[in-house]
């Protein structure tokens, strides 16, 4: 996740107005969902990969590795569509009353769902890898999204990285103490880390609230808007 955030701030399109990138991603996602055809899904996937690598200048190895990891997760999800499992007490096979079947129609349907989901993932990857989170929040603010929702999203995103740092320190401290030497100690260390991480999150939230109140916080977080580049001169 840190690497995704790093690429979002360092790619060639990081200064481009987020509306262009969000519109491109939303259009590709809509076409994937509206046009239920494998060829369309494959073309959209290839197009979004080309934009991410060629236009944004991101490393193709990382982009393909990220999409491959998402594809593996999607593949496990569509197996339930391709394989049907039912109980039949009239015929008993190798698994007793459990009957497992695969048909050409179920495989084709699973393939369609997989390609549509993969195209949508490629479209969202383009947006995530080229647009910093702060720019997305600014875009939502310009679209008149609820201020409370925007602030919760911003604070949650910030706290993810803060808690990741705390988790790494706690895990390293347990490893130094041989807390993961065996199964019993691993369970005990995991419980301690989970408890301490919850306390750390609560402590950080209280400290953040105190800091905001000390700065005359009125219930909304306002920041100066960035200067963006545009595809066409205004």
C-alpha positions as CSV (number, residue, x, y, z in Angstrom):
1,X,0.0,0.0,0.0
2,X,2.9,2.4,0.7
3,X,4.3,1.6,-2.8
4,X,0.9,2.5,-4.4
5,X,0.8,5.8,-2.4
6,X,4.4,6.5,-3.5
7,X,3.6,6.0,-7.2
8,X,0.5,8.1,-6.9
9,X,2.6,11.1,-5.8
10,X,5.6,10.5,-8.2
11,X,4.0,9.5,-11.6
12,X,3.8,11.7,-14.6
13,X,0.1,12.5,-14.1
14,X,0.3,13.4,-10.4
15,X,-0.2,17.1,-11.2
16,X,-3.0,16.5,-13.7
17,X,-6.4,17.5,-12.5
18,X,-8.1,14.5,-10.8
19,X,-11.3,15.0,-12.7
20,X,-9.7,13.8,-16.0
21,X,-8.3,10.6,-14.4
22,X,-11.5,9.9,-12.4
23,X,-13.6,10.4,-15.5
24,X,-11.4,8.1,-17.6
25,X,-11.5,5.4,-14.9
26,X,-15.2,5.8,-14.4
27,X,-15.9,5.6,-18.1
28,X,-13.8,2.4,-18.5
29,X,-15.5,0.8,-15.4
30,X,-19.0,1.7,-16.8
31,X,-18.2,0.1,-20.2
32,X,-17.0,-3.0,-18.5
33,X,-20.2,-3.3,-16.5
34,X,-22.6,-2.2,-19.3
35,X,-21.1,-4.2,-22.2
36,X,-21.1,-7.8,-21.2
37,X,-18.6,-9.1,-23.8
38,X,-15.2,-10.7,-23.2
39,X,-13.6,-8.7,-26.1
40,X,-14.7,-5.4,-24.6
41,X,-13.3,-6.4,-21.2
42,X,-10.0,-7.4,-22.7
43,X,-9.7,-4.2,-24.7
44,X,-10.4,-2.1,-21.7
45,X,-7.9,-4.0,-19.5
46,X,-5.2,-3.6,-22.2
47,X,-6.1,0.1,-22.6
48,X,-5.9,0.9,-18.9
49,X,-2.6,-1.0,-18.6
50,X,-1.3,1.0,-21.5
51,X,-2.4,4.3,-20.0
52,X,-0.9,3.4,-16.6
53,X,2.4,2.3,-18.0
54,X,2.8,4.5,-21.1
55,X,1.0,7.7,-20.1
56,X,1.7,7.8,-16.3
57,X,5.2,6.2,-16.7
58,X,4.8,3.6,-14.0
59,X,6.9,0.4,-14.0
60,X,5.2,-2.3,-16.0
61,X,6.4,-5.1,-13.7
62,X,4.7,-3.6,-10.7
63,X,1.5,-2.8,-12.6
64,X,1.3,-6.4,-13.9
65,X,2.2,-7.8,-10.6
66,X,-0.6,-5.8,-8.9
67,X,-3.2,-6.8,-11.5
68,X,-2.0,-10.4,-11.3
69,X,-2.5,-10.5,-7.5
70,X,-6.0,-9.0,-8.0
71,X,-6.7,-11.5,-10.8
72,X,-5.7,-14.4,-8.5
73,X,-8.2,-13.2,-5.9
74,X,-10.9,-12.8,-8.5
75,X,-10.2,-16.3,-9.9
76,X,-10.9,-17.9,-6.5
77,X,-14.2,-16.0,-6.5
78,X,-15.4,-17.1,-9.9
79,X,-14.7,-20.8,-9.1
80,X,-18.0,-20.9,-7.3
81,X,-19.7,-19.9,-10.6
82,X,-17.9,-22.5,-12.7
83,X,-18.3,-25.4,-10.3
84,X,-21.7,-26.5,-9.0
85,X,-22.0,-28.5,-5.8
86,X,-25.3,-30.2,-4.9
87,X,-26.6,-33.0,-2.7
88,X,-28.2,-36.0,-4.4
89,X,-29.2,-39.0,-2.4
90,X,-30.4,-40.9,-5.4
91,X,-27.0,-41.3,-6.9
92,X,-23.9,-41.8,-4.8
93,X,-20.5,-41.1,-6.4
94,X,-17.0,-40.9,-5.0
95,X,-18.0,-38.2,-2.5
96,X,-21.2,-39.9,-1.4
97,X,-24.3,-37.8,-1.9
98,X,-22.2,-34.7,-2.9
99,X,-22.3,-34.1,-6.6
100,X,-19.8,-31.8,-8.3
101,X,-20.4,-30.7,-11.8
102,X,-18.9,-28.4,-14.4
103,X,-20.7,-27.3,-17.6
104,X,-19.6,-25.3,-20.6
105,X,-22.2,-22.7,-19.8
106,X,-21.0,-22.3,-16.2
107,X,-17.3,-22.0,-17.3
108,X,-18.3,-19.4,-20.0
109,X,-20.2,-17.4,-17.4
110,X,-17.4,-17.5,-14.9
111,X,-15.0,-16.3,-17.7
112,X,-17.2,-13.4,-18.5
113,X,-17.5,-12.4,-14.8
114,X,-13.7,-12.7,-14.4
115,X,-12.9,-10.6,-17.4
116,X,-15.4,-7.9,-16.5
117,X,-14.0,-7.7,-12.9
118,X,-10.5,-7.7,-14.2
119,X,-11.2,-4.8,-16.5
120,X,-12.8,-2.9,-13.6
121,X,-9.8,-3.6,-11.4
122,X,-7.5,-2.3,-14.1
123,X,-9.6,0.9,-14.4
124,X,-9.5,1.4,-10.6
125,X,-5.8,0.7,-10.5
126,X,-5.2,3.5,-13.0
127,X,-7.0,5.9,-10.7
128,X,-5.3,4.7,-7.5
129,X,-1.8,4.6,-9.0
130,X,-2.0,8.1,-10.6
131,X,-4.0,10.1,-8.2
132,X,-3.0,11.0,-4.6
133,X,-5.7,10.5,-2.0
134,X,-5.7,14.2,-1.2
135,X,-6.6,15.0,-4.8
136,X,-9.5,12.5,-4.7
137,X,-10.8,14.1,-1.5
138,X,-10.5,17.6,-3.1
139,X,-12.4,16.3,-6.1
140,X,-15.2,14.9,-3.9
141,X,-15.3,18.3,-2.1
142,X,-15.7,20.1,-5.4
143,X,-18.5,17.7,-6.3
144,X,-20.3,18.7,-3.1
145,X,-19.9,15.4,-1.3
146,X,-20.8,15.5,2.4
147,X,-18.1,17.1,4.4
148,X,-18.3,14.6,7.2
149,X,-17.7,11.7,4.7
150,X,-14.7,13.4,3.2
151,X,-13.1,14.1,6.6
152,X,-13.7,10.5,7.8
153,X,-12.1,9.2,4.5
154,X,-9.1,11.5,5.0
155,X,-8.5,10.6,8.6
156,X,-9.0,6.9,8.0
157,X,-6.5,7.0,5.1
158,X,-4.0,8.8,7.3
159,X,-4.4,6.4,10.2
160,X,-3.9,3.4,8.1
161,X,-0.2,4.3,7.6
162,X,0.2,5.4,11.2
163,X,-1.1,2.1,12.4
164,X,1.0,0.2,9.9
165,X,4.1,1.8,11.4
166,X,3.0,0.9,14.9
167,X,2.2,-2.7,13.8
168,X,5.7,-3.1,12.3
169,X,7.4,-1.9,15.5
170,X,5.3,-4.2,17.6
171,X,5.9,-7.2,15.4
172,X,9.7,-6.5,15.4
173,X,9.7,-6.2,19.2
174,X,8.0,-9.6,19.5
175,X,10.4,-11.2,16.9
176,X,13.4,-9.9,18.9
177,X,11.9,-11.6,22.0
178,X,11.3,-14.8,20.1
179,X,7.6,-14.3,20.3
180,X,7.0,-16.3,17.2
181,X,9.3,-19.2,18.0
182,X,6.4,-21.7,18.2
183,X,2.7,-22.0,17.7
184,X,1.8,-21.2,21.3
185,X,4.0,-18.1,21.5
186,X,2.8,-17.0,18.1
187,X,-0.8,-17.0,19.3
188,X,0.2,-15.1,22.5
189,X,2.2,-12.5,20.5
190,X,-0.7,-12.0,18.0
191,X,-3.1,-11.4,20.9
192,X,-0.7,-8.9,22.5
193,X,-0.1,-7.1,19.2
194,X,-3.9,-6.8,18.6
195,X,-4.6,-5.5,22.0
196,X,-1.7,-2.9,22.0
197,X,-2.7,-1.9,18.4
198,X,-6.2,-1.1,19.6
199,X,-4.9,0.9,22.5
200,X,-2.5,2.7,20.2
201,X,-5.3,3.6,17.8
202,X,-7.4,5.0,20.7
203,X,-4.5,7.0,22.0
204,X,-3.7,8.5,18.7
205,X,-7.3,9.5,18.0
206,X,-7.5,11.2,21.4
207,X,-4.2,13.0,20.7
208,X,-5.4,14.1,17.3
209,X,-8.7,15.4,18.7
210,X,-6.8,17.4,21.4
211,X,-4.5,18.9,18.7
212,X,-7.4,19.9,16.5
213,X,-9.3,21.5,19.4
214,X,-6.1,23.4,20.4
215,X,-6.1,24.9,16.9
216,X,-9.7,26.1,17.1
217,X,-11.2,23.3,15.2
218,X,-14.8,24.1,14.2
219,X,-15.8,20.6,12.9
220,X,-14.3,20.7,9.4
221,X,-10.9,20.3,8.0
222,X,-10.1,22.9,5.4
223,X,-6.8,22.9,3.4
224,X,-5.6,25.1,0.5
225,X,-6.4,23.6,-2.9
226,X,-3.5,22.6,-5.2
227,X,-2.7,24.0,-8.6
228,X,-3.4,21.4,-11.2
229,X,-2.5,20.9,-14.8
230,X,-5.1,20.6,-17.5
231,X,-5.2,18.8,-20.8
232,X,-6.5,21.9,-22.5
233,X,-5.5,25.4,-21.8
234,X,-8.1,27.4,-19.9
